[in-house]
Amino acid sequence: MAERSASDGAGPATKEELREQIAHTREELGRTVEELAAKTDVKARAREKAEAVRERAGERASRVSEGVRERPVPVLAAAAAVAVGVGLLITWRVRRH
């Protein structure tokens, strides 16, 4: 019976080729197990998600503070309008009851 080589697509022929294929398969399996373990680590995933949310919130806050520094009058006017609206709403509700 003639040995077949791995290069002709018929499968590994030598012990060394089999060992290399086994080593490669073990490496792939190890990576797959690590990926699955990471996906099932709920605490770590929650920490990662919380960190991402904190980063996005920090970026947004930074943009808002830059906007206030660049255009303080419109921001202050909007805040004053909101405050007046809340005051009027409270007054209306108190008088209504």
mmCIF file as gemmi writes it, N, C-alpha and C atoms, coordinates in Angstrom:
data_model
loop_
_atom_site.group_PDB
_atom_site.id
_atom_site.type_symbol
_atom_site.label_atom_id
_atom_site.label_alt_id
_atom_site.label_comp_id
_atom_site.label_asym_id
_atom_site.label_entity_id
_atom_site.label_seq_id
_atom_site.pdbx_PDB_ins_code
_atom_site.Cartn_x
_atom_site.Cartn_y
_atom_site.Cartn_z
_atom_site.occupancy
_atom_site.B_iso_or_equiv
_atom_site.pdbx_formal_charge
_atom_site.auth_seq_id
_atom_site.auth_asym_id
_atom_site.pdbx_PDB_model_num
ATOM 1 N N . MET Axp A 1 ? 0.839 -1.177 0 1 0 ? 1 A 1
ATOM 2 C CA . MET Axp A 1 ? 0 0 0 1 0 ? 1 A 1
ATOM 3 C C . MET Axp A 1 ? 0.885 1.24 0 1 0 ? 1 A 1
ATOM 4 N N . ALA Axp A 2 ? 0.685 2.176 -0.906 1 0 ? 2 A 1
ATOM 5 C CA . ALA Axp A 2 ? 1.512 3.372 -1.035 1 0 ? 2 A 1
ATOM 6 C C . ALA Axp A 2 ? 1.003 4.444 -0.078 1 0 ? 2 A 1
ATOM 7 N N . GLU Axp A 3 ? 1.951 5.187 0.482 1 0 ? 3 A 1
ATOM 8 C CA . GLU Axp A 3 ? 1.568 6.288 1.371 1 0 ? 3 A 1
ATOM 9 C C . GLU Axp A 3 ? 1.129 7.481 0.552 1 0 ? 3 A 1
ATOM 10 N N . ARG Axp A 4 ? 0.17 8.206 1.062 1 0 ? 4 A 1
ATOM 11 C CA . ARG Axp A 4 ? -0.314 9.404 0.369 1 0 ? 4 A 1
ATOM 12 C C . ARG Axp A 4 ? 0.247 10.623 1.079 1 0 ? 4 A 1
ATOM 13 N N . SER Axp A 5 ? 0.513 11.669 0.347 1 0 ? 5 A 1
ATOM 14 C CA . SER Axp A 5 ? 1.029 12.888 0.971 1 0 ? 5 A 1
ATOM 15 C C . SER Axp A 5 ? -0.12 13.844 1.256 1 0 ? 5 A 1
ATOM 16 N N . ALA Axp A 6 ? 0.115 14.761 2.21 1 0 ? 6 A 1
ATOM 17 C CA . ALA Axp A 6 ? -0.905 15.734 2.587 1 0 ? 6 A 1
ATOM 18 C C . ALA Axp A 6 ? -1.156 16.726 1.467 1 0 ? 6 A 1
ATOM 19 N N . SER Axp A 7 ? -0.152 16.918 0.611 1 0 ? 7 A 1
ATOM 20 C CA . SER Axp A 7 ? -0.29 17.929 -0.429 1 0 ? 7 A 1
ATOM 21 C C . SER Axp A 7 ? -1.223 17.503 -1.553 1 0 ? 7 A 1
ATOM 22 N N . ASP Axp A 8 ? -1.472 16.195 -1.733 1 0 ? 8 A 1
ATOM 23 C CA . ASP Axp A 8 ? -2.359 15.779 -2.822 1 0 ? 8 A 1
ATOM 24 C C . ASP Axp A 8 ? -3.828 15.743 -2.409 1 0 ? 8 A 1
ATOM 25 N N . GLY Axp A 9 ? -4.121 16.162 -1.153 1 0 ? 9 A 1
ATOM 26 C CA . GLY Axp A 9 ? -5.497 16.27 -0.69 1 0 ? 9 A 1
ATOM 27 C C . GLY Axp A 9 ? -6.084 14.954 -0.214 1 0 ? 9 A 1
ATOM 28 N N . ALA Axp A 10 ? -5.321 13.875 -0.256 1 0 ? 10 A 1
ATOM 29 C CA . ALA Axp A 10 ? -5.852 12.578 0.151 1 0 ? 10 A 1
ATOM 30 C C . ALA Axp A 10 ? -5.652 12.328 1.626 1 0 ? 10 A 1
ATOM 31 N N . GLY Axp A 11 ? -4.998 13.215 2.332 1 0 ? 11 A 1
ATOM 32 C CA . GLY Axp A 11 ? -4.785 13.058 3.763 1 0 ? 11 A 1
ATOM 33 C C . GLY Axp A 11 ? -3.313 12.896 4.081 1 0 ? 11 A 1
ATOM 34 N N . PRO Axp A 12 ? -2.953 12.976 5.35 1 0 ? 12 A 1
ATOM 35 C CA . PRO Axp A 12 ? -1.547 12.885 5.746 1 0 ? 12 A 1
ATOM 36 C C . PRO Axp A 12 ? -0.999 11.484 5.506 1 0 ? 12 A 1
ATOM 37 N N . ALA Axp A 13 ? 0.285 11.444 5.16 1 0 ? 13 A 1
ATOM 38 C CA . ALA Axp A 13 ? 0.888 10.156 4.852 1 0 ? 13 A 1
ATOM 39 C C . ALA Axp A 13 ? 1.906 9.744 5.902 1 0 ? 13 A 1
ATOM 40 N N . THR Axp A 14 ? 2.601 10.704 6.484 1 0 ? 14 A 1
ATOM 41 C CA . THR Axp A 14 ? 3.678 10.345 7.4 1 0 ? 14 A 1
ATOM 42 C C . THR Axp A 14 ? 3.282 10.652 8.834 1 0 ? 14 A 1
ATOM 43 N N . LYS Axp A 15 ? 4.041 10.035 9.75 1 0 ? 15 A 1
ATOM 44 C CA . LYS Axp A 15 ? 3.802 10.298 11.178 1 0 ? 15 A 1
ATOM 45 C C . LYS Axp A 15 ? 4.038 11.765 11.501 1 0 ? 15 A 1
ATOM 46 N N . GLU Axp A 16 ? 5.052 12.374 10.88 1 0 ? 16 A 1
ATOM 47 C CA . GLU Axp A 16 ? 5.352 13.786 11.132 1 0 ? 16 A 1
ATOM 48 C C . GLU Axp A 16 ? 4.198 14.677 10.67 1 0 ? 16 A 1
ATOM 49 N N . GLU Axp A 17 ? 3.62 14.374 9.522 1 0 ? 17 A 1
ATOM 50 C CA . GLU Axp A 17 ? 2.474 15.144 9.039 1 0 ? 17 A 1
ATOM 51 C C . GLU Axp A 17 ? 1.287 14.981 9.973 1 0 ? 17 A 1
ATOM 52 N N . LEU Axp A 18 ? 1.088 13.787 10.476 1 0 ? 18 A 1
ATOM 53 C CA . LEU Axp A 18 ? 0.005 13.565 11.445 1 0 ? 18 A 1
ATOM 54 C C . LEU Axp A 18 ? 0.236 14.36 12.718 1 0 ? 18 A 1
ATOM 55 N N . ARG Axp A 19 ? 1.48 14.36 13.207 1 0 ? 19 A 1
ATOM 56 C CA . ARG Axp A 19 ? 1.804 15.124 14.422 1 0 ? 19 A 1
ATOM 57 C C . ARG Axp A 19 ? 1.558 16.614 14.216 1 0 ? 19 A 1
ATOM 58 N N . GLU Axp A 20 ? 1.96 17.135 13.054 1 0 ? 20 A 1
ATOM 59 C CA . GLU Axp A 20 ? 1.745 18.551 12.76 1 0 ? 20 A 1
ATOM 60 C C . GLU Axp A 20 ? 0.252 18.873 12.703 1 0 ? 20 A 1
ATOM 61 N N . GLN Axp A 21 ? -0.507 17.981 12.081 1 0 ? 21 A 1
ATOM 62 C CA . GLN Axp A 21 ? -1.949 18.202 11.992 1 0 ? 21 A 1
ATOM 63 C C . GLN Axp A 21 ? -2.586 18.163 13.382 1 0 ? 21 A 1
ATOM 64 N N . ILE Axp A 22 ? -2.158 17.249 14.216 1 0 ? 22 A 1
ATOM 65 C CA . ILE Axp A 22 ? -2.684 17.147 15.584 1 0 ? 22 A 1
ATOM 66 C C . ILE Axp A 22 ? -2.322 18.401 16.376 1 0 ? 22 A 1
ATOM 67 N N . ALA Axp A 23 ? -1.081 18.86 16.255 1 0 ? 23 A 1
ATOM 68 C CA . ALA Axp A 23 ? -0.657 20.067 16.97 1 0 ? 23 A 1
ATOM 69 C C . ALA Axp A 23 ? -1.484 21.269 16.523 1 0 ? 23 A 1
ATOM 70 N N . HIS Axp A 24 ? -1.706 21.386 15.22 1 0 ? 24 A 1
ATOM 71 C CA . HIS Axp A 24 ? -2.508 22.495 14.688 1 0 ? 24 A 1
ATOM 72 C C . HIS Axp A 24 ? -3.944 22.424 15.212 1 0 ? 24 A 1
ATOM 73 N N . THR Axp A 25 ? -4.507 21.236 15.213 1 0 ? 25 A 1
ATOM 74 C CA . THR Axp A 25 ? -5.873 21.056 15.702 1 0 ? 25 A 1
ATOM 75 C C . THR Axp A 25 ? -5.968 21.392 17.185 1 0 ? 25 A 1
ATOM 76 N N . ARG Axp A 26 ? -4.966 21.016 17.962 1 0 ? 26 A 1
ATOM 77 C CA . ARG Axp A 26 ? -4.954 21.346 19.398 1 0 ? 26 A 1
ATOM 78 C C . ARG Axp A 26 ? -4.914 22.851 19.61 1 0 ? 26 A 1
ATOM 79 N N . GLU Axp A 27 ? -4.096 23.541 18.816 1 0 ? 27 A 1
ATOM 80 C CA . GLU Axp A 27 ? -4.017 25.008 18.941 1 0 ? 27 A 1
ATOM 81 C C . GLU Axp A 27 ? -5.376 25.646 18.633 1 0 ? 27 A 1
ATOM 82 N N . GLU Axp A 28 ? -5.991 25.199 17.553 1 0 ? 28 A 1
ATOM 83 C CA . GLU Axp A 28 ? -7.311 25.73 17.196 1 0 ? 28 A 1
ATOM 84 C C . GLU Axp A 28 ? -8.34 25.447 18.287 1 0 ? 28 A 1
ATOM 85 N N . LEU Axp A 29 ? -8.314 24.241 18.824 1 0 ? 29 A 1
ATOM 86 C CA . LEU Axp A 29 ? -9.243 23.868 19.887 1 0 ? 29 A 1
ATOM 87 C C . LEU Axp A 29 ? -8.998 24.722 21.133 1 0 ? 29 A 1
ATOM 88 N N . GLY Axp A 30 ? -7.741 24.951 21.461 1 0 ? 30 A 1
ATOM 89 C CA . GLY Axp A 30 ? -7.406 25.796 22.612 1 0 ? 30 A 1
ATOM 90 C C . GLY Axp A 30 ? -7.947 27.204 22.447 1 0 ? 30 A 1
ATOM 91 N N . ARG Axp A 31 ? -7.78 27.776 21.25 1 0 ? 31 A 1
ATOM 92 C CA . ARG Axp A 31 ? -8.305 29.127 20.998 1 0 ? 31 A 1
ATOM 93 C C . ARG Axp A 31 ? -9.829 29.142 21.097 1 0 ? 31 A 1
ATOM 94 N N . THR Axp A 32 ? -10.469 28.118 20.562 1 0 ? 32 A 1
ATOM 95 C CA . THR Axp A 32 ? -11.929 28.043 20.61 1 0 ? 32 A 1
ATOM 96 C C . THR Axp A 32 ? -12.425 27.951 22.049 1 0 ? 32 A 1
ATOM 97 N N . VAL Axp A 33 ? -11.764 27.137 22.856 1 0 ? 33 A 1
ATOM 98 C CA . VAL Axp A 33 ? -12.153 26.998 24.267 1 0 ? 33 A 1
ATOM 99 C C . VAL Axp A 33 ? -11.972 28.327 24.996 1 0 ? 33 A 1
ATOM 100 N N . GLU Axp A 34 ? -10.872 29.038 24.734 1 0 ? 34 A 1
ATOM 101 C CA . GLU Axp A 34 ? -10.65 30.34 25.374 1 0 ? 34 A 1
ATOM 102 C C . GLU Axp A 34 ? -11.741 31.337 24.975 1 0 ? 34 A 1
ATOM 103 N N . GLU Axp A 35 ? -12.109 31.357 23.698 1 0 ? 35 A 1
ATOM 104 C CA . GLU Axp A 35 ? -13.16 32.261 23.237 1 0 ? 35 A 1
ATOM 105 C C . GLU Axp A 35 ? -14.498 31.929 23.894 1 0 ? 35 A 1
ATOM 106 N N . LEU Axp A 36 ? -14.812 30.642 23.992 1 0 ? 36 A 1
ATOM 107 C CA . LEU Axp A 36 ? -16.069 30.243 24.639 1 0 ? 36 A 1
ATOM 108 C C . LEU Axp A 36 ? -16.059 30.594 26.125 1 0 ? 36 A 1
ATOM 109 N N . ALA Axp A 37 ? -14.933 30.39 26.778 1 0 ? 37 A 1
ATOM 110 C CA . ALA Axp A 37 ? -14.831 30.726 28.196 1 0 ? 37 A 1
ATOM 111 C C . ALA Axp A 37 ? -15.021 32.223 28.402 1 0 ? 37 A 1
ATOM 112 N N . ALA Axp A 38 ? -14.448 33.029 27.517 1 0 ? 38 A 1
ATOM 113 C CA . ALA Axp A 38 ? -14.6 34.485 27.629 1 0 ? 38 A 1
ATOM 114 C C . ALA Axp A 38 ? -16.057 34.891 27.44 1 0 ? 38 A 1
ATOM 115 N N . LYS Axp A 39 ? -16.757 34.224 26.535 1 0 ? 39 A 1
ATOM 116 C CA . LYS Axp A 39 ? -18.156 34.561 26.295 1 0 ? 39 A 1
ATOM 117 C C . LYS Axp A 39 ? -19.049 34.177 27.472 1 0 ? 39 A 1
ATOM 118 N N . THR Axp A 40 ? -18.668 33.158 28.22 1 0 ? 40 A 1
ATOM 119 C CA . THR Axp A 40 ? -19.502 32.733 29.342 1 0 ? 40 A 1
ATOM 120 C C . THR Axp A 40 ? -19.134 33.437 30.645 1 0 ? 40 A 1
ATOM 121 N N . ASP Axp A 41 ? -18.085 34.25 30.638 1 0 ? 41 A 1
ATOM 122 C CA . ASP Axp A 41 ? -17.679 34.994 31.829 1 0 ? 41 A 1
ATOM 123 C C . ASP Axp A 41 ? -18.546 36.247 31.935 1 0 ? 41 A 1
ATOM 124 N N . VAL Axp A 42 ? -19.691 36.096 32.57 1 0 ? 42 A 1
ATOM 125 C CA . VAL Axp A 42 ? -20.682 37.17 32.635 1 0 ? 42 A 1
ATOM 126 C C . VAL Axp A 42 ? -20.135 38.398 33.362 1 0 ? 42 A 1
ATOM 127 N N . LYS Axp A 43 ? -19.42 38.187 34.446 1 0 ? 43 A 1
ATOM 128 C CA . LYS Axp A 43 ? -18.887 39.325 35.208 1 0 ? 43 A 1
ATOM 129 C C . LYS Axp A 43 ? -17.913 40.135 34.368 1 0 ? 43 A 1
ATOM 130 N N . ALA Axp A 44 ? -17.022 39.462 33.668 1 0 ? 44 A 1
ATOM 131 C CA . ALA Axp A 44 ? -16.041 40.171 32.84 1 0 ? 44 A 1
ATOM 132 C C . ALA Axp A 44 ? -16.738 40.927 31.72 1 0 ? 44 A 1
ATOM 133 N N . ARG Axp A 45 ? -17.74 40.303 31.101 1 0 ? 45 A 1
ATOM 134 C CA . ARG Axp A 45 ? -18.464 40.983 30.024 1 0 ? 45 A 1
ATOM 135 C C . ARG Axp A 45 ? -19.229 42.191 30.558 1 0 ? 45 A 1
ATOM 136 N N . ALA Axp A 46 ? -19.783 42.078 31.765 1 0 ? 46 A 1
ATOM 137 C CA . ALA Axp A 46 ? -20.497 43.206 32.367 1 0 ? 46 A 1
ATOM 138 C C . ALA Axp A 46 ? -19.53 44.342 32.667 1 0 ? 46 A 1
ATOM 139 N N . ARG Axp A 47 ? -18.337 43.99 33.176 1 0 ? 47 A 1
ATOM 140 C CA . ARG Axp A 47 ? -17.325 45.031 33.439 1 0 ? 47 A 1
ATOM 141 C C . ARG Axp A 47 ? -16.913 45.726 32.144 1 0 ? 47 A 1
ATOM 142 N N . GLU Axp A 48 ? -16.712 44.957 31.086 1 0 ? 48 A 1
ATOM 143 C CA . GLU Axp A 48 ? -16.339 45.542 29.797 1 0 ? 48 A 1
ATOM 144 C C . GLU Axp A 48 ? -17.431 46.478 29.289 1 0 ? 48 A 1
ATOM 145 N N . LYS Axp A 49 ? -18.669 46.041 29.411 1 0 ? 49 A 1
ATOM 146 C CA . LYS Axp A 49 ? -19.797 46.862 28.956 1 0 ? 49 A 1
ATOM 147 C C . LYS Axp A 49 ? -19.892 48.146 29.78 1 0 ? 49 A 1
ATOM 148 N N . ALA Axp A 50 ? -19.727 48.028 31.107 1 0 ? 50 A 1
ATOM 149 C CA . ALA Axp A 50 ? -19.788 49.205 31.975 1 0 ? 50 A 1
ATOM 150 C C . ALA Axp A 50 ? -18.67 50.182 31.633 1 0 ? 50 A 1
ATOM 151 N N . GLU Axp A 51 ? -17.485 49.666 31.367 1 0 ? 51 A 1
ATOM 152 C CA . GLU Axp A 51 ? -16.359 50.524 30.995 1 0 ? 51 A 1
ATOM 153 C C . GLU Axp A 51 ? -16.637 51.248 29.684 1 0 ? 51 A 1
ATOM 154 N N . ALA Axp A 52 ? -17.209 50.545 28.73 1 0 ? 52 A 1
ATOM 155 C CA . ALA Axp A 52 ? -17.537 51.164 27.443 1 0 ? 52 A 1
ATOM 156 C C . ALA Axp A 52 ? -18.573 52.271 27.624 1 0 ? 52 A 1
ATOM 157 N N . VAL Axp A 53 ? -19.564 52.017 28.477 1 0 ? 53 A 1
ATOM 158 C CA . VAL Axp A 53 ? -20.596 53.032 28.737 1 0 ? 53 A 1
ATOM 159 C C . VAL Axp A 53 ? -19.975 54.244 29.413 1 0 ? 53 A 1
ATOM 160 N N . ARG Axp A 54 ? -19.077 54.007 30.385 1 0 ? 54 A 1
ATOM 161 C CA . ARG Axp A 54 ? -18.405 55.129 31.059 1 0 ? 54 A 1
ATOM 162 C C . ARG Axp A 54 ? -17.588 55.954 30.07 1 0 ? 54 A 1
ATOM 163 N N . GLU Axp A 55 ? -16.895 55.283 29.171 1 0 ? 55 A 1
ATOM 164 C CA . GLU Axp A 55 ? -16.094 56.007 28.184 1 0 ? 55 A 1
ATOM 165 C C . GLU Axp A 55 ? -16.978 56.861 27.282 1 0 ? 55 A 1
ATOM 166 N N . ARG Axp A 56 ? -18.094 56.285 26.814 1 0 ? 56 A 1
ATOM 167 C CA . ARG Axp A 56 ? -18.998 57.055 25.947 1 0 ? 56 A 1
ATOM 168 C C . ARG Axp A 56 ? -19.593 58.243 26.701 1 0 ? 56 A 1
ATOM 169 N N . ALA Axp A 57 ? -19.96 58.037 27.961 1 0 ? 57 A 1
ATOM 170 C CA . ALA Axp A 57 ? -20.532 59.128 28.754 1 0 ? 57 A 1
ATOM 171 C C . ALA Axp A 57 ? -19.498 60.235 28.948 1 0 ? 57 A 1
ATOM 172 N N . GLY Axp A 58 ? -18.258 59.84 29.201 1 0 ? 58 A 1
ATOM 173 C CA . GLY Axp A 58 ? -17.191 60.832 29.357 1 0 ? 58 A 1
ATOM 174 C C . GLY Axp A 58 ? -16.957 61.622 28.083 1 0 ? 58 A 1
ATOM 175 N N . GLU Axp A 59 ? -17.01 60.94 26.946 1 0 ? 59 A 1
ATOM 176 C CA . GLU Axp A 59 ? -16.837 61.624 25.665 1 0 ? 59 A 1
ATOM 177 C C . GLU Axp A 59 ? -17.971 62.612 25.423 1 0 ? 59 A 1
ATOM 178 N N . ARG Axp A 60 ? -19.188 62.181 25.737 1 0 ? 60 A 1
ATOM 179 C CA . ARG Axp A 60 ? -20.337 63.076 25.542 1 0 ? 60 A 1
ATOM 180 C C . ARG Axp A 60 ? -20.262 64.279 26.474 1 0 ? 60 A 1
ATOM 181 N N . ALA Axp A 61 ? -19.889 64.038 27.714 1 0 ? 61 A 1
ATOM 182 C CA . ALA Axp A 61 ? -19.772 65.146 28.666 1 0 ? 61 A 1
ATOM 183 C C . ALA Axp A 61 ? -18.701 66.128 28.211 1 0 ? 61 A 1
ATOM 184 N N . SER Axp A 62 ? -17.621 65.593 27.679 1 0 ? 62 A 1
ATOM 185 C CA . SER Axp A 62 ? -16.548 66.449 27.183 1 0 ? 62 A 1
ATOM 186 C C . SER Axp A 62 ? -17.049 67.312 26.03 1 0 ? 62 A 1
ATOM 187 N N . ARG Axp A 63 ? -17.82 66.706 25.119 1 0 ? 63 A 1
ATOM 188 C CA . ARG Axp A 63 ? -18.36 67.464 23.985 1 0 ? 63 A 1
ATOM 189 C C . ARG Axp A 63 ? -19.322 68.545 24.466 1 0 ? 63 A 1
ATOM 190 N N . VAL Axp A 64 ? -20.147 68.206 25.458 1 0 ? 64 A 1
ATOM 191 C CA . VAL Axp A 64 ? -21.103 69.193 25.981 1 0 ? 64 A 1
ATOM 192 C C . VAL Axp A 64 ? -20.364 70.355 26.619 1 0 ? 64 A 1
ATOM 193 N N . SER Axp A 65 ? -19.335 70.051 27.424 1 0 ? 65 A 1
ATOM 194 C CA . SER Axp A 65 ? -18.599 71.144 28.074 1 0 ? 65 A 1
ATOM 195 C C . SER Axp A 65 ? -17.866 71.997 27.045 1 0 ? 65 A 1
ATOM 196 N N . GLU Axp A 66 ? -17.375 71.385 25.967 1 0 ? 66 A 1
ATOM 197 C CA . GLU Axp A 66 ? -16.755 72.173 24.9 1 0 ? 66 A 1
ATOM 198 C C . GLU Axp A 66 ? -17.783 73.082 24.243 1 0 ? 66 A 1
ATOM 199 N N . GLY Axp A 67 ? -18.983 72.545 24.032 1 0 ? 67 A 1
ATOM 200 C CA . GLY Axp A 67 ? -20.05 73.343 23.432 1 0 ? 67 A 1
ATOM 201 C C . GLY Axp A 67 ? -20.439 74.518 24.308 1 0 ? 67 A 1
ATOM 202 N N . VAL Axp A 68 ? -20.478 74.3 25.612 1 0 ? 68 A 1
ATOM 203 C CA . VAL Axp A 68 ? -20.806 75.386 26.544 1 0 ? 68 A 1
ATOM 204 C C . VAL Axp A 68 ? -19.727 76.449 26.501 1 0 ? 68 A 1
ATOM 205 N N . ARG Axp A 69 ? -18.459 76.027 26.452 1 0 ? 69 A 1
ATOM 206 C CA . ARG Axp A 69 ? -17.367 77.002 26.391 1 0 ? 69 A 1
ATOM 207 C C . ARG Axp A 69 ? -17.396 77.793 25.093 1 0 ? 69 A 1
ATOM 208 N N . GLU Axp A 70 ? -17.758 77.129 23.998 1 0 ? 70 A 1
ATOM 209 C CA . GLU Axp A 70 ? -17.773 77.801 22.702 1 0 ? 70 A 1
ATOM 210 C C . GLU Axp A 70 ? -18.994 78.707 22.539 1 0 ? 70 A 1
ATOM 211 N N . ARG Axp A 71 ? -20.138 78.301 23.078 1 0 ? 71 A 1
ATOM 212 C CA . ARG Axp A 71 ? -21.38 79.062 22.918 1 0 ? 71 A 1
ATOM 213 C C . ARG Axp A 71 ? -22.124 79.148 24.252 1 0 ? 71 A 1
ATOM 214 N N . PRO Axp A 72 ? -21.61 79.915 25.215 1 0 ? 72 A 1
ATOM 215 C CA . PRO Axp A 72 ? -22.239 79.936 26.541 1 0 ? 72 A 1
ATOM 216 C C . PRO Axp A 72 ? -23.612 80.61 26.562 1 0 ? 72 A 1
ATOM 217 N N . VAL Axp A 73 ? -23.833 81.624 25.748 1 0 ? 73 A 1
ATOM 218 C CA . VAL Axp A 73 ? -25.095 82.358 25.797 1 0 ? 73 A 1
ATOM 219 C C . VAL Axp A 73 ? -26.277 81.477 25.377 1 0 ? 73 A 1
ATOM 220 N N . PRO Axp A 74 ? -26.228 80.79 24.241 1 0 ? 74 A 1
ATOM 221 C CA . PRO Axp A 74 ? -27.379 79.948 23.887 1 0 ? 74 A 1
ATOM 222 C C . PRO Axp A 74 ? -27.638 78.842 24.904 1 0 ? 74 A 1
ATOM 223 N N . VAL Axp A 75 ? -26.573 78.286 25.47 1 0 ? 75 A 1
ATOM 224 C CA . VAL Axp A 75 ? -26.754 77.221 26.458 1 0 ? 75 A 1
ATOM 225 C C . VAL Axp A 75 ? -27.402 77.783 27.718 1 0 ? 75 A 1
ATOM 226 N N . LEU Axp A 76 ? -26.939 78.921 28.156 1 0 ? 76 A 1
ATOM 227 C CA . LEU Axp A 76 ? -27.537 79.546 29.345 1 0 ? 76 A 1
ATOM 228 C C . LEU Axp A 76 ? -28.988 79.943 29.081 1 0 ? 76 A 1
ATOM 229 N N . ALA Axp A 77 ? -29.278 80.431 27.895 1 0 ? 77 A 1
ATOM 230 C CA . ALA Axp A 77 ? -30.649 80.811 27.557 1 0 ? 77 A 1
ATOM 231 C C . ALA Axp A 77 ? -31.554 79.583 27.563 1 0 ? 77 A 1
ATOM 232 N N . ALA Axp A 78 ? -31.071 78.483 27.02 1 0 ? 78 A 1
ATOM 233 C CA . ALA Axp A 78 ? -31.863 77.254 27.018 1 0 ? 78 A 1
ATOM 234 C C . ALA Axp A 78 ? -32.097 76.761 28.437 1 0 ? 78 A 1
ATOM 235 N N . ALA Axp A 79 ? -31.067 76.817 29.275 1 0 ? 79 A 1
ATOM 236 C CA . ALA Axp A 79 ? -31.222 76.388 30.671 1 0 ? 79 A 1
ATOM 237 C C . ALA Axp A 79 ? -32.219 77.283 31.398 1 0 ? 79 A 1
ATOM 238 N N . ALA Axp A 80 ? -32.163 78.58 31.14 1 0 ? 80 A 1
ATOM 239 C CA . ALA Axp A 80 ? -33.099 79.504 31.777 1 0 ? 80 A 1
ATOM 240 C C . ALA Axp A 80 ? -34.528 79.22 31.316 1 0 ? 80 A 1
ATOM 241 N N . ALA Axp A 81 ? -34.695 78.926 30.032 1 0 ? 81 A 1
ATOM 242 C CA . ALA Axp A 81 ? -36.031 78.621 29.511 1 0 ? 81 A 1
ATOM 243 C C . ALA Axp A 81 ? -36.592 77.363 30.159 1 0 ? 81 A 1
ATOM 244 N N . VAL Axp A 82 ? -35.759 76.372 30.334 1 0 ? 82 A 1
ATOM 245 C CA . VAL Axp A 82 ? -36.2 75.14 30.991 1 0 ? 82 A 1
ATOM 246 C C . VAL Axp A 82 ? -36.596 75.441 32.436 1 0 ? 82 A 1
ATOM 247 N N . ALA Axp A 83 ? -35.778 76.226 33.121 1 0 ? 83 A 1
ATOM 248 C CA . ALA Axp A 83 ? -36.074 76.561 34.518 1 0 ? 83 A 1
ATOM 249 C C . ALA Axp A 83 ? -37.395 77.324 34.63 1 0 ? 83 A 1
ATOM 250 N N . VAL Axp A 84 ? -37.624 78.276 33.746 1 0 ? 84 A 1
ATOM 251 C CA . VAL Axp A 84 ? -38.878 79.031 33.757 1 0 ? 84 A 1
ATOM 252 C C . VAL Axp A 84 ? -40.053 78.102 33.471 1 0 ? 84 A 1
ATOM 253 N N . GLY Axp A 85 ? -39.894 77.212 32.501 1 0 ? 85 A 1
ATOM 254 C CA . GLY Axp A 85 ? -40.959 76.268 32.17 1 0 ? 85 A 1
ATOM 255 C C . GLY Axp A 85 ? -41.304 75.368 33.339 1 0 ? 85 A 1
ATOM 256 N N . VAL Axp A 86 ? -40.285 74.873 34.031 1 0 ? 86 A 1
ATOM 257 C CA . VAL Axp A 86 ? -40.523 74.022 35.207 1 0 ? 86 A 1
ATOM 258 C C . VAL Axp A 86 ? -41.22 74.83 36.286 1 0 ? 86 A 1
ATOM 259 N N . GLY Axp A 87 ? -40.779 76.073 36.489 1 0 ? 87 A 1
ATOM 260 C CA . GLY Axp A 87 ? -41.425 76.924 37.496 1 0 ? 87 A 1
ATOM 261 C C . GLY Axp A 87 ? -42.883 77.17 37.174 1 0 ? 87 A 1
ATOM 262 N N . LEU Axp A 88 ? -43.179 77.451 35.919 1 0 ? 88 A 1
ATOM 263 C CA . LEU Axp A 88 ? -44.566 77.682 35.518 1 0 ? 88 A 1
ATOM 264 C C . LEU Axp A 88 ? -45.409 76.416 35.689 1 0 ? 88 A 1
ATOM 265 N N . LEU Axp A 89 ? -44.848 75.289 35.355 1 0 ? 89 A 1
ATOM 266 C CA . LEU Axp A 89 ? -45.56 74.022 35.503 1 0 ? 89 A 1
ATOM 267 C C . LEU Axp A 89 ? -45.879 73.753 36.973 1 0 ? 89 A 1
ATOM 268 N N . ILE Axp A 90 ? -44.912 73.976 37.836 1 0 ? 90 A 1
ATOM 269 C CA . ILE Axp A 90 ? -45.137 73.77 39.272 1 0 ? 90 A 1
ATOM 270 C C . ILE Axp A 90 ? -46.21 74.723 39.782 1 0 ? 90 A 1
ATOM 271 N N . THR Axp A 91 ? -46.129 75.987 39.381 1 0 ? 91 A 1
ATOM 272 C CA . THR Axp A 91 ? -47.121 76.976 39.809 1 0 ? 91 A 1
ATOM 273 C C . THR Axp A 91 ? -48.51 76.573 39.331 1 0 ? 91 A 1
ATOM 274 N N . TRP Axp A 92 ? -48.63 76.167 38.101 1 0 ? 92 A 1
ATOM 275 C CA . TRP Axp A 92 ? -49.925 75.754 37.54 1 0 ? 92 A 1
ATOM 276 C C . TRP Axp A 92 ? -50.5 74.56 38.305 1 0 ? 92 A 1
ATOM 277 N N . ARG Axp A 93 ? -49.637 73.577 38.607 1 0 ? 93 A 1
ATOM 278 C CA . ARG Axp A 93 ? -50.127 72.394 39.32 1 0 ? 93 A 1
ATOM 279 C C . ARG Axp A 93 ? -50.562 72.741 40.741 1 0 ? 93 A 1
ATOM 280 N N . VAL Axp A 94 ? -49.812 73.631 41.4 1 0 ? 94 A 1
ATOM 281 C CA . VAL Axp A 94 ? -50.164 74.003 42.773 1 0 ? 94 A 1
ATOM 282 C C . VAL Axp A 94 ? -51.503 74.746 42.772 1 0 ? 94 A 1
ATOM 283 N N . ARG Axp A 95 ? -51.705 75.662 41.857 1 0 ? 95 A 1
ATOM 284 C CA . ARG Axp A 95 ? -52.952 76.418 41.804 1 0 ? 95 A 1
ATOM 285 C C . ARG Axp A 95 ? -54.138 75.539 41.394 1 0 ? 95 A 1
ATOM 286 N N . ARG Axp A 96 ? -53.862 74.529 40.593 1 0 ? 96 A 1
ATOM 287 C CA . ARG Axp A 96 ? -54.919 73.647 40.119 1 0 ? 96 A 1
ATOM 288 C C . ARG Axp A 96 ? -55.48 72.805 41.249 1 0 ? 96 A 1
ATOM 289 N N . HIS Axp A 97 ? -54.654 72.432 42.21 1 0 ? 97 A 1
ATOM 290 C CA . HIS Axp A 97 ? -55.117 71.584 43.312 1 0 ? 97 A 1
ATOM 291 C C . HIS Axp A 97 ? -55.475 72.431 44.443 1 0 ? 97 A 1
